[in-house]
Amino acid sequence: MVTFDEFKKLDIRVAKVLEVEDHPNADKLYVLRIDTGTDTRTIVAGIRNFYKKEELLGRNIVVITNLEPATIRGVQSNGMLLAASDKNGICILTPDKNPLPGSKIS
């Protein structure tokens, strides 16, 4: 179990997708450049089999912004996109309205 205090350590925010590129070393990954409201950063996401680039570009998504950077197949990822998954695939978590990039999720 995760305590509420541990959960509160996660910085979960709305981010806007600015660019989407194919990962140079992985067929199932995209490299996204996102606006977090305070900076722009790169994240790597395993969603290439489920979303076209044009479906992501300009979209608001939900990301964890305070994870330690991780190198994924040679590209540094500075956050994690949140998505739900089931037997039919994945669904990116998005706000139902249009909050500004950087809006905190609580």
Summary of the structure (lengths in Angstrom):
residues: 106
radius of gyration: 13.6
end to end distance: 18.6
largest distance: 38.4
contacts: 277
relative contact order: 0.27
helix: 8%
strand: 42%
